[in-house]
Amino acid sequence: MPLSITKVAFGCDSVDTLAARIAARAAVADRFEMTTRYLPKRHVEIEGGSLYWIVKHQLAARSPILGFGEAEGGRTSIILESKLILVQARPKRAHQGWRYLEGVDAPADLGSGAGGISDLPPHLAGELASMGLI
């Protein structure tokens, strides 16, 4: 499994808020860009991985990473797919910037094999996860 990174979804109090923010920032229907100060040293390993979003101290969702580019002012652009994939919520402390997440440590996606959990509205899935029920 490829290497991934984690990042706090600053200012997002729910997965719904994060999804709305991503939709608003998506310049092209299938991708959006966010900037960071430095190119990750392990960026080659990260391509094909995901950015896992931390919402309310939980790894709650992920966005697949398409690649890296240059942004204004010498910054680095992380190019992400605009889709948000819900994952099995897992507690994660907040941190500044991003942190690496090994593929074997990444939470599983909430897919069709999750007993219909992926059909729940994101805010409800987040509430259930915060209570430790999913």
C-alpha positions as CSV (number, residue, x, y, z in Angstrom):
1,M,0.0,0.0,0.0
2,P,1.3,3.5,-0.8
3,L,2.2,6.0,1.9
4,S,-0.4,8.5,2.8
5,I,-0.6,11.7,4.9
6,T,-2.9,13.1,7.5
7,K,-4.1,16.6,7.9
8,V,-6.6,18.4,10.2
9,A,-9.6,19.7,8.4
10,F,-9.3,23.1,10.0
11,G,-12.6,24.9,10.7
12,C,-14.7,21.8,9.7
13,D,-16.9,20.6,12.5
14,S,-18.3,17.7,10.4
15,V,-17.6,15.7,7.3
16,D,-20.5,17.5,5.5
17,T,-18.7,20.8,6.1
18,L,-15.5,19.3,4.7
19,A,-17.3,17.9,1.6
20,A,-18.9,21.3,0.9
21,R,-15.5,23.0,1.2
22,I,-13.9,20.6,-1.2
23,A,-16.7,21.0,-3.7
24,A,-16.3,24.8,-3.5
25,R,-12.6,24.7,-4.1
26,A,-12.7,22.2,-6.9
27,A,-11.6,24.2,-10.0
28,V,-12.0,21.1,-12.2
29,A,-14.8,18.6,-11.6
30,D,-12.4,15.8,-10.6
31,R,-9.6,17.5,-8.7
32,F,-8.7,20.4,-6.4
33,E,-5.4,21.8,-5.0
34,M,-4.3,22.7,-1.6
35,T,-1.0,24.4,-0.8
36,T,1.7,23.6,1.8
37,R,4.9,25.3,2.6
38,Y,7.3,22.4,1.8
39,L,7.3,19.4,-0.6
40,P,7.1,16.3,1.5
41,K,10.5,14.5,1.5
42,R,8.7,11.2,0.7
43,H,6.5,12.7,-2.0
44,V,7.4,9.9,-4.5
45,E,6.0,7.3,-2.1
46,I,2.9,9.4,-1.4
47,E,1.7,9.7,-5.1
48,G,-1.1,7.2,-5.4
49,G,-1.8,7.4,-1.6
50,S,-4.4,9.6,0.1
51,L,-4.7,12.6,2.3
52,Y,-6.7,11.4,5.4
53,W,-8.7,14.2,6.9
54,I,-9.0,14.6,10.7
55,V,-12.4,15.9,11.7
56,K,-13.2,16.4,15.5
57,H,-10.1,14.3,16.5
58,Q,-11.1,11.4,14.2
59,L,-9.6,10.2,10.9
60,A,-12.9,10.4,9.1
61,A,-12.4,10.6,5.4
62,R,-9.8,10.6,2.7
63,S,-9.0,12.2,-0.7
64,P,-6.8,10.4,-3.2
65,I,-3.6,12.3,-4.0
66,L,-3.0,12.7,-7.7
67,G,0.4,14.4,-7.5
68,F,2.3,17.5,-6.5
69,G,3.0,20.8,-8.3
70,E,4.4,24.3,-7.7
71,A,2.2,27.0,-6.3
72,E,2.6,30.8,-5.8
73,G,5.4,32.1,-3.6
74,G,7.6,29.0,-3.8
75,R,4.9,26.9,-2.1
76,T,4.0,23.3,-3.0
77,S,0.6,22.3,-4.3
78,I,-0.9,18.9,-3.4
79,I,-3.3,17.9,-6.2
80,L,-6.2,15.8,-4.8
81,E,-9.3,14.2,-6.3
82,S,-12.4,16.1,-5.4
83,K,-14.2,13.1,-4.1
84,L,-14.3,12.4,-0.4
85,I,-14.2,8.8,0.7
86,L,-15.5,8.0,4.1
87,V,-13.3,5.7,6.2
88,Q,-13.8,3.7,9.4
89,A,-13.3,6.5,11.9
90,R,-10.3,6.2,14.2
91,P,-9.2,8.5,17.0
92,K,-6.3,10.8,15.9
93,R,-4.9,13.7,17.8
94,A,-4.8,17.0,16.0
95,H,-1.4,18.3,14.7
96,Q,0.0,21.1,12.7
97,G,0.7,20.6,9.1
98,W,0.6,17.0,7.8
99,R,2.0,13.7,9.0
100,Y,2.9,10.5,7.2
101,L,0.6,7.5,7.5
102,E,1.9,4.1,6.5
103,G,-0.5,2.1,4.3
104,V,-0.9,-0.8,6.8
105,D,-1.9,1.7,9.5
106,A,-4.6,3.4,7.3
107,P,-8.2,2.9,8.2
108,A,-10.4,0.9,5.8
109,D,-12.9,2.6,3.5
110,L,-16.6,2.4,4.4
111,G,-17.7,0.4,1.4
112,S,-20.4,-1.9,0.4
113,G,-19.0,-4.6,2.7
114,A,-19.5,-2.4,5.8
115,G,-23.1,-3.4,6.4
116,G,-24.7,-0.3,4.7
117,I,-22.7,2.2,6.7
118,S,-21.6,4.0,3.5
119,D,-25.3,4.7,2.8
120,L,-25.6,6.8,6.0
121,P,-25.3,10.6,5.8
122,P,-21.7,11.6,6.7
123,H,-22.7,13.5,9.8
124,L,-24.6,10.5,11.2
125,A,-21.7,8.2,10.4
126,G,-19.4,10.7,12.2
127,E,-21.6,10.8,15.3
128,L,-21.8,7.0,15.5
129,A,-18.0,6.8,15.1
130,S,-17.5,9.3,17.8
131,M,-19.6,7.1,20.1
132,G,-17.5,4.1,19.2
133,L,-20.4,2.3,17.5
134,I,-18.8,1.9,14.1
